[in-house]
Amino acid sequence: MTDEAVRYETRTVKCVRGMEARTAARWEQDGWEVVSQKQGRLQSELLLRRPVRKLSRRTIVIGGGVAAAIVVVIVLGATGVFDDDSNGGSDAVADPPSASSTAGSRVETPEPSATPRSDPQAEPAVLTAANSPELAALLQLGDNCDPSIDAFAKQYEGRTIAFDGSILKMNNHGSYATRYDMLIGAGDYSTTSNRGPSFQFEDVNTTFDMHYTGDVPDTIGEGTNLGVTATVGAYNPTQCLSRLKPVETSVR
């Protein structure tokens, strides 16, 4: 009698790009192996598989112990498919047991395996170009309307990021004289080239809302280089604006 071919169960998991090895290691602890890997701009997709777990043959005693019938079964998961060694290993779907045949019977079933949980300490509290490949790629984009900007904003909305930037434009917010809308670029100020998204501080006061660290400047404006720590807000695809809320600001 030949051994039955190995059966596998598969699943697909997604992770932040750059975290593939750590994600695979967690699943491998539970018996999964990586079959293939597909990388996107911000996320990666891993195809995993592992052999279907089978229970060892168990003896089920039916009756009160005087007259016992011994039935040897192999339970495959919870599908209701049984292997019958007497017919050469072919699969057959078992009929549902009647109430009389199950009286006094007990069948042990495997407990479901625990699903790996993400480590809350795996990701840093503040994302930077050094610890986040996604943010590093974002800050190097040559197109401020690239679709990856919207994807990043949706994935990391509410998270805190930090980067070196500069004020590209600064206009009064509506009719206010002391509140402004600032267009923030990545890297040092330049009149010839800009990279990264068009970040925006909307409706901010340059004294109270910037939360300066270090020396507080007398004035800031177009051309000022900043160290920016801010919370990621929504992205406006029509205007290609990625809104930020200042957390800390320093003048570089």
Secondary structure, DSSP 8 states (H G I E B T S, - for coil): -------EEEEEEEEETT-HHHHHHHHHTTT-EEEEEEE-SSEEEEEEEEE--B---EEEEESSSSS-EEEEE-BBTTS-EEE-GGGTS-EEE-----TTTTTT---------------TTSS-SEE-TTT-HHHHHHHT-S-TT-HHHHHHHHHHTT-EEEEEEEEEEEEE-TT-SS-EEEEEEESS--SS--EEEEEEEEEE-TTTSS-B-SS--S---TT-EEEEEEEEEEEETTTTEEEEEEEEEEE-
